[in-house]
Amino acid sequence: MTQAITSDAVLPAHRPPPATADPGAPHALPAHRPLPAAAADPGDPHVRHAPWPYARLDVAALRAAGHLASPVRQFVLKTHSRCNLACTYCYVYEMADQSWRDRPAVMSAATVRRAAERIAEHAAAHRLTRVDLVLHGGEPLLTGPAALAAPVEAVRAAVGPGTRVTATVQTNATLLTRGRLDALTAAGIRVGVSLDGGLPAHNARRADHAGRPGFGAAARGLRLLARNPAGYAGVLCVIDLAQDPVEVYESLLDFAPPALGLLLPLANWSDPPPAHRAHATPYADWLIAVFERWWHDGERRTRVRIFEEIIALLLGLPTATETLGLAPAATAVIETDGSIEQADSLKSAYEGAAATGLHIDTDGFDRLLEHPGFAARQLGRDALAAECRACELVEVCGGGHYPHRYRAGEGFRRPSVYCADLQALIRHVARALHAAAATGRAAS
């Protein structure tokens, strides 16, 4: 994997905001200026669980101080809230938030229409040239192909001609058939798959409700996708320290994913990840082993998102991620009942952590921009703990994934529970970049 690079920088230099910005882009407040505090309702469960930001951020005062909101650009549609698998680590069913139990299994046609209207309204108000849809669950393929494509078709019909709509579906692939794949491809919906590795042993935690393994069916679906690269978005894989990292990586390559997402397990300071100890870096060690295999390969066989994002951020390039860097959050979730929520990953923190109290029948997405939880995730440096703001890696790490910062009774203004791992990984990648720059070659 080779490419000439033009910088030998190991760590990012501070970058001032561009002179001309997106009208919806936030303007950073000076780091020394304290953020305005809200008048908090002590009976609000958000305030009890997460004083930052819910008791300590006054969004109206924030706007008056000049920090503008950035529009929503990605919309996650929960088309089916149930799943045919019972993965033991699933944040939807197995972690703190159990709100799925009280929601309808399937998004109704009326909810689909109203969601499309709200998305189109937001796109027009902010002159968005593109919106991204993600069909999610549960397991969205429990819905038939025609009904599955309906939300995408509804949004495309509702938005103006100046807005392009892209769409993906995130699935466990066990229900993927040639007929379903053909229907999704015809509708312009690309397929992303969640898997824990390319061998049965890697996927022991991905079984159905009767305890039967799901890997065989998932592998059949992935082989179909590998023969249809135009409709293949990639594979997401949650890191399992019990598995050999290079074996996991190489086994996933057998399914020819165009992109690979290696995800840190959802965890926080009150519910730390396995093998978590002060100053230990087991997750960095796992990822570094994969990085070395990927970086020194003779050809680029797949994109590995976490590595490419770190490289881009080290070189001062923009990335579209909420797990690294300081870019503002831009994702909204629409549940099967029409509730507007924040990112699903927050459900790992506490019951109702993703809830906003908003609904597409009564609220547009501009209301979400004023929600303190969402506004906090658009603040960049100003949302971070003091030690993060002072860190030389802040523009790359960005404080880490927002849910990983949580501590019960404090909220989301701590360093990531994976802080030591992130530092070790970023510094390792930086050293590789520096060495590559010295010879005029780097990863493509």
C-alpha positions as CSV (number, residue, x, y, z in Angstrom):
1,M,0.0,0.0,0.0
2,T,1.9,3.0,-1.2
3,Q,1.3,6.7,-1.7
4,A,3.6,9.7,-1.6
5,I,2.7,12.0,1.2
6,T,3.6,15.7,1.6
7,S,4.0,15.9,5.3
8,D,6.4,14.4,7.8
9,A,4.3,15.7,10.8
10,V,4.0,13.2,13.6
11,L,1.4,15.0,15.6
12,P,-1.2,17.5,14.4
13,A,-0.6,21.2,14.6
14,H,-3.5,23.4,15.8
15,R,-5.7,24.3,12.9
16,P,-7.6,27.6,13.0
17,P,-11.2,27.5,11.6
18,P,-11.5,28.1,7.9
19,A,-12.2,31.6,6.7
20,T,-15.3,30.5,4.9
21,A,-17.4,27.9,6.6
22,D,-20.6,26.0,6.1
23,P,-23.5,28.2,7.3
24,G,-24.4,25.4,9.7
25,A,-20.9,24.8,11.1
26,P,-20.3,25.6,14.7
27,H,-18.0,28.5,15.8
28,A,-15.7,27.4,18.6
29,L,-15.8,29.5,21.8
30,P,-12.5,30.5,23.3
31,A,-11.2,27.6,25.4
32,H,-11.0,29.8,28.5
33,R,-14.6,31.0,28.4
34,P,-16.8,28.9,30.7
35,L,-19.8,27.4,29.0
36,P,-23.2,28.8,30.2
37,A,-25.0,26.6,32.7
38,A,-28.6,25.6,32.3
39,A,-31.4,25.9,34.8
40,A,-31.7,22.1,35.4
41,D,-34.7,20.2,36.5
42,P,-33.5,17.9,39.3
43,G,-36.3,15.4,38.5
44,D,-35.0,14.9,35.0
45,P,-33.3,11.5,34.8
46,H,-30.8,13.0,32.3
47,V,-29.8,15.5,35.0
48,R,-29.4,12.8,37.6
49,H,-27.3,10.5,35.4
50,A,-25.4,13.1,33.4
51,P,-25.0,16.6,35.0
52,W,-22.7,17.3,32.0
53,P,-24.3,18.4,29.8
54,Y,-27.8,18.4,31.1
55,A,-27.3,20.5,34.3
56,R,-24.3,22.5,33.0
57,L,-25.0,23.6,29.5
58,D,-27.5,26.4,28.6
59,V,-28.0,26.0,24.9
60,A,-29.8,29.3,24.4
61,A,-26.9,31.2,26.0
62,L,-24.5,29.1,23.9
63,R,-26.3,30.3,20.7
64,A,-26.3,33.9,22.0
65,A,-22.5,33.6,22.5
66,G,-22.1,32.8,18.8
67,H,-21.9,29.0,18.7
68,L,-24.1,28.0,15.8
69,A,-25.6,24.5,15.3
70,S,-24.6,22.2,12.5
71,P,-27.4,20.5,10.7
72,V,-28.2,16.8,10.8
73,R,-26.8,15.1,7.7
74,Q,-27.3,11.4,8.6
75,F,-30.7,9.9,9.5
76,V,-30.9,6.4,11.1
77,L,-34.3,4.8,10.5
78,K,-35.2,2.0,12.8
79,T,-37.4,0.1,10.3
80,H,-37.6,-3.0,12.5
81,S,-36.8,-3.0,16.2
82,R,-36.6,-6.7,16.8
83,C,-33.7,-9.1,15.9
84,N,-33.4,-12.7,15.0
85,L,-30.1,-13.0,16.8
86,A,-29.4,-12.5,20.5
87,C,-25.8,-11.3,20.6
88,T,-24.6,-11.2,24.2
89,Y,-23.0,-7.8,23.9
90,C,-25.7,-5.9,22.0
91,Y,-26.2,-2.4,23.2
92,V,-29.9,-2.4,22.1
93,Y,-31.1,-5.4,24.0
94,E,-28.4,-6.3,26.5
95,M,-27.2,-3.0,28.0
96,A,-28.7,-0.3,30.2
97,D,-31.5,1.0,28.0
98,Q,-34.5,-1.3,27.4
99,S,-36.8,1.1,25.7
100,W,-37.2,-1.2,22.7
101,R,-39.6,-3.3,24.7
102,D,-42.2,-0.5,24.6
103,R,-41.9,0.3,20.9
104,P,-43.7,-1.3,17.9
105,A,-41.7,-3.9,16.1
106,V,-42.1,-2.3,12.7
107,M,-42.1,1.3,11.5
108,S,-45.6,2.0,10.0
109,A,-46.2,3.5,6.6
110,A,-47.6,6.7,8.2
111,T,-44.4,7.1,10.3
112,V,-42.3,6.5,7.2
113,R,-44.1,9.3,5.3
114,R,-43.8,11.7,8.2
115,A,-40.1,10.9,8.7
116,A,-39.6,11.6,5.0
117,E,-41.4,15.0,5.3
118,R,-39.3,16.0,8.3
119,I,-36.0,15.0,6.6
120,A,-36.9,16.9,3.4
121,E,-37.9,19.9,5.6
122,H,-34.5,19.9,7.3
123,A,-32.6,19.4,4.0
124,A,-34.4,22.4,2.5
125,A,-34.0,24.6,5.5
126,H,-30.2,24.0,5.6
127,R,-29.7,23.7,1.8
128,L,-28.2,20.3,2.2
129,T,-26.8,18.9,-1.1
130,R,-26.8,15.3,0.3
131,V,-28.4,13.4,3.1
132,D,-27.4,9.9,4.2
133,L,-30.0,7.3,5.3
134,V,-29.1,4.2,7.4
135,L,-31.8,1.5,7.7
136,H,-31.2,-0.1,11.0
137,G,-32.8,-2.3,13.8
138,G,-32.9,-4.7,15.4
139,E,-32.6,-6.6,12.2
140,P,-34.0,-4.6,9.3
141,L,-34.1,-7.5,6.9
142,L,-36.9,-9.0,9.0
143,T,-38.9,-6.5,6.9
144,G,-39.5,-7.6,3.3
145,P,-37.4,-6.1,0.6
146,A,-40.2,-3.9,-0.9
147,A,-41.2,-2.5,2.5
148,L,-37.5,-2.1,3.5
149,A,-36.9,0.1,0.5
150,A,-40.0,2.2,1.2
151,P,-38.3,4.8,3.5
152,V,-35.6,5.4,1.0
153,E,-38.0,5.9,-1.8
154,A,-40.2,8.2,0.4
155,V,-37.2,10.4,1.3
156,R,-36.1,10.6,-2.3
157,A,-39.5,11.6,-3.4
158,A,-39.8,14.2,-0.7
159,V,-36.5,16.0,-1.0
160,G,-35.8,18.7,-3.6
161,P,-33.8,18.0,-6.8
162,G,-30.8,19.6,-5.3
163,T,-30.4,17.0,-2.5
164,R,-28.9,13.6,-3.2
165,V,-30.0,10.7,-1.0
166,T,-27.6,7.8,-0.2
167,A,-28.7,4.8,1.6
168,T,-27.3,1.7,3.4
169,V,-28.8,-1.0,5.4
170,Q,-26.9,-2.5,8.5
171,T,-27.7,-6.2,8.9
172,N,-26.3,-9.4,10.4
173,A,-26.6,-10.9,6.9
174,T,-28.3,-14.1,8.1
175,L,-31.4,-13.3,6.1
176,L,-29.6,-12.0,3.0
177,T,-30.7,-13.9,-0.1
178,R,-30.2,-13.3,-3.8
179,G,-33.7,-11.9,-4.1
180,R,-33.3,-9.5,-1.2
181,L,-29.9,-8.4,-2.4
182,D,-31.2,-7.8,-5.9
183,A,-34.1,-5.7,-4.5
184,L,-31.8,-3.7,-2.3
185,T,-29.4,-3.1,-5.2
186,A,-32.2,-2.0,-7.5
187,A,-33.3,0.5,-4.8
188,G,-29.7,1.9,-4.6
189,I,-29.3,0.6,-1.0
190,R,-25.8,-0.6,-0.1
191,V,-25.4,-3.4,2.5
192,G,-23.2,-3.2,5.6
193,V,-22.8,-6.3,7.7
194,S,-22.0,-6.8,11.5
195,L,-19.8,-9.7,12.2
196,D,-17.1,-10.6,14.8
197,G,-14.6,-12.3,12.5
198,G,-14.4,-14.5,9.5
199,L,-14.4,-17.9,11.4
200,P,-17.1,-19.7,13.4
201,A,-15.0,-19.4,16.6
202,H,-15.0,-15.6,16.3
203,N,-18.8,-15.5,16.4
204,A,-19.7,-17.5,19.4
205,R,-21.5,-14.5,20.9
206,R,-23.7,-14.1,17.7
207,A,-26.3,-16.8,18.2
208,D,-30.1,-16.9,17.7
209,H,-32.6,-16.9,20.5
210,A,-32.4,-20.7,20.8
211,G,-28.6,-20.6,21.1
212,R,-27.9,-21.8,17.6
213,P,-24.9,-20.2,15.9
214,G,-25.7,-17.5,13.3
215,F,-22.3,-17.6,11.5
216,G,-23.2,-20.1,8.7
217,A,-26.1,-18.0,7.5
218,A,-24.1,-14.8,7.8
219,A,-21.3,-16.3,5.8
220,R,-23.7,-17.3,3.0
221,G,-25.0,-13.7,2.9
222,L,-21.4,-12.3,2.8
223,R,-20.4,-14.6,-0.1
224,L,-23.4,-13.2,-2.0
225,L,-22.2,-9.7,-1.2
226,A,-18.7,-10.4,-2.3
227,R,-20.0,-11.3,-5.7
228,N,-21.9,-8.0,-5.8
229,P,-19.3,-5.3,-4.9
230,A,-21.5,-2.4,-6.1
231,G,-23.9,-3.1,-3.3
232,Y,-21.4,-3.9,-0.6
233,A,-20.7,-1.2,2.0
234,G,-18.4,-3.2,4.3
235,V,-18.2,-5.0,7.6
236,L,-18.3,-3.8,11.2
237,C,-16.5,-5.9,13.8
238,V,-16.5,-5.4,17.6
239,I,-13.0,-6.1,19.0
240,D,-12.8,-9.3,21.2
241,L,-9.5,-9.5,23.0
242,A,-9.9,-13.3,23.3
243,Q,-9.4,-13.6,19.5
244,D,-6.2,-13.3,17.7
245,P,-6.2,-9.9,15.9
246,V,-4.4,-10.9,12.8
247,E,-6.5,-14.1,12.4
248,V,-9.7,-12.0,12.7
249,Y,-8.4,-9.5,10.2
250,E,-7.2,-12.1,7.6
251,S,-10.4,-14.2,8.0
252,L,-12.5,-11.1,7.3
253,L,-10.5,-10.5,4.1
254,D,-11.9,-13.8,2.8
255,F,-15.3,-12.0,2.5
256,A,-13.7,-9.2,0.4
257,P,-15.1,-6.3,2.4
258,P,-14.5,-2.9,0.7
259,A,-14.2,-1.3,4.2
260,L,-13.7,-2.7,7.6
261,G,-14.8,-1.0,10.9
262,L,-13.0,-2.3,14.0
263,L,-15.0,-1.1,16.9
264,L,-14.0,-0.7,20.5
265,P,-16.7,-2.4,22.7
266,L,-19.2,0.0,24.1
267,A,-18.1,0.7,27.7
268,N,-17.6,3.6,30.1
269,W,-16.1,4.5,33.5
270,S,-19.1,3.0,35.4
271,D,-19.1,-0.2,33.2
272,P,-15.5,-0.6,32.0
273,P,-14.5,-2.9,29.2
274,P,-12.9,-6.3,29.8
275,A,-9.2,-6.2,30.8
276,H,-9.5,-2.5,31.7
277,R,-6.6,-1.4,34.0
278,A,-4.9,1.9,34.6
279,H,-2.3,2.6,31.9
280,A,-2.8,-0.8,30.3
281,T,-3.4,-0.8,26.5
282,P,-4.8,-4.2,25.5
283,Y,-7.1,-2.7,22.8
284,A,-4.3,-0.6,21.3
285,D,-2.1,-3.7,21.3
286,W,-4.8,-5.7,19.4
287,L,-5.4,-2.9,16.9
288,I,-1.6,-2.3,16.4
289,A,-1.2,-5.9,15.4
290,V,-3.8,-5.5,12.7
291,F,-2.4,-2.1,11.7
292,E,1.1,-3.6,11.2
293,R,-0.4,-6.4,9.0
294,W,-2.5,-3.9,7.0
295,W,0.2,-1.2,6.7
296,H,2.9,-3.5,5.5
297,D,0.7,-5.4,3.0
298,G,1.9,-5.3,-0.6
299,E,-1.6,-4.2,-1.7
300,R,-4.6,-2.5,-0.2
301,R,-7.1,-5.3,0.2
302,T,-9.6,-3.2,2.2
303,R,-10.0,0.1,3.9
304,V,-9.7,0.0,7.7
305,R,-11.6,3.0,8.9
306,I,-10.0,3.6,12.3
307,F,-6.6,3.6,10.7
308,E,-7.5,5.8,7.8
309,E,-9.3,8.2,10.1
310,I,-6.3,8.5,12.3
311,I,-4.0,9.1,9.3
312,A,-6.3,11.7,7.9
313,L,-6.5,13.6,11.2
314,L,-2.7,13.4,11.7
315,L,-2.3,15.0,8.3
316,G,-4.9,17.7,9.1
317,L,-7.5,16.4,6.7
318,P,-11.3,16.4,7.6
319,T,-13.0,13.1,8.5
320,A,-16.7,12.2,8.9
321,T,-16.7,10.3,12.2
322,E,-18.1,10.7,15.7
323,T,-15.5,8.3,17.2
324,L,-12.4,10.4,16.6
325,G,-11.6,14.0,15.9
326,L,-13.6,17.2,16.8
327,A,-16.2,17.2,14.0
328,P,-19.7,18.0,15.2
329,A,-22.3,15.2,15.6
330,A,-24.6,15.1,12.6
331,T,-26.7,11.9,13.1
332,A,-30.3,11.6,14.3
333,V,-32.2,8.4,14.9
334,I,-35.9,7.9,14.2
335,E,-37.3,5.0,16.2
336,T,-40.1,2.7,14.9
337,D,-42.7,4.8,16.8
338,G,-41.4,8.1,15.3
339,S,-39.4,9.2,18.4
340,I,-36.4,11.3,17.5
341,E,-33.3,10.2,19.4
342,Q,-29.6,10.7,19.6
343,A,-27.1,8.1,18.6
344,D,-27.9,4.5,19.6
345,S,-24.5,4.0,21.2
346,L,-25.6,6.2,24.1
347,K,-28.0,3.4,25.1
348,S,-25.0,1.8,26.7
349,A,-24.8,4.5,29.4
350,Y,-28.1,4.5,31.1
351,E,-31.8,4.0,30.6
352,G,-33.1,6.8,28.3
353,A,-29.7,8.2,27.5
354,A,-30.5,8.6,23.8
355,A,-34.0,10.0,24.5
356,T,-34.8,13.6,23.6
357,G,-38.6,13.8,24.2
358,L,-39.0,14.8,20.5
359,H,-41.3,13.1,17.9
360,I,-41.6,13.6,14.2
361,D,-45.3,14.3,14.5
362,T,-44.6,17.4,16.6
363,D,-41.0,18.3,16.1
364,G,-38.6,19.1,13.3
365,F,-34.9,18.2,13.4
366,D,-34.0,21.8,14.2
367,R,-35.5,21.1,17.6
368,L,-32.9,18.3,18.1
369,L,-30.1,20.8,17.4
370,E,-31.2,22.7,20.5
371,H,-31.3,19.6,22.8
372,P,-28.4,19.9,25.3
373,G,-27.3,16.3,24.7
374,F,-27.0,16.9,21.0
375,A,-25.6,20.4,21.3
376,A,-22.9,19.1,23.6
377,R,-21.7,16.7,20.9
378,Q,-21.2,19.6,18.5
379,L,-19.0,21.7,20.8
380,G,-15.6,20.2,19.8
381,R,-12.9,21.0,22.3
382,D,-15.3,22.9,24.5
383,A,-17.2,19.7,25.4
384,L,-14.0,17.9,26.6
385,A,-12.4,17.4,30.0
386,A,-9.6,19.8,30.9
387,E,-6.9,17.1,30.5
388,C,-8.3,16.3,27.0
389,R,-8.2,20.0,26.0
390,A,-4.6,20.2,27.1
391,C,-3.5,17.0,25.3
392,E,-1.4,17.3,22.1
393,L,-3.4,14.5,20.5
394,V,-6.8,16.3,21.0
395,E,-7.4,17.0,17.4
396,V,-7.0,13.4,16.5
397,C,-8.5,11.7,19.5
398,G,-11.2,14.3,20.0
399,G,-11.7,12.9,23.5
400,G,-12.7,9.6,22.1
401,H,-16.2,8.3,21.3
402,Y,-18.8,10.2,23.4
403,P,-20.4,7.2,25.1
404,H,-17.0,6.0,26.3
405,R,-16.6,9.2,28.3
406,Y,-19.6,8.6,30.6
407,R,-19.5,8.1,34.3
408,A,-22.7,7.7,36.4
409,G,-23.6,10.9,38.3
410,E,-21.0,13.0,36.3
411,G,-22.0,12.6,32.7
412,F,-19.9,12.8,29.5
413,R,-17.1,15.2,30.4
414,R,-14.3,12.7,31.2
415,P,-11.6,11.4,29.0
416,S,-12.5,8.2,27.1
417,V,-12.3,5.0,29.2
418,Y,-10.0,3.9,26.3
419,C,-7.8,7.0,26.7
420,A,-4.5,5.0,27.2
421,D,-5.4,2.7,24.2
422,L,-6.2,5.7,21.9
423,Q,-2.9,7.4,22.8
424,A,-0.9,4.3,22.2
425,L,-2.6,3.6,18.9
426,I,-2.4,7.2,17.6
427,R,1.3,7.5,18.5
428,H,2.0,4.2,16.8
429,V,0.3,5.3,13.6
430,A,2.1,8.6,13.8
431,R,5.5,6.9,14.0
432,A,4.6,4.8,11.0
433,L,3.6,7.9,9.1
434,H,6.8,9.7,10.1
435,A,8.9,6.7,9.0
436,A,7.0,6.5,5.7
437,A,7.5,10.2,5.1
438,A,11.2,9.7,5.5
439,T,11.2,7.3,2.6
440,G,8.4,9.1,0.6
441,R,5.9,6.3,0.9
442,A,2.8,5.8,3.1
443,A,-0.5,3.8,3.1
444,S,-3.0,4.6,0.4
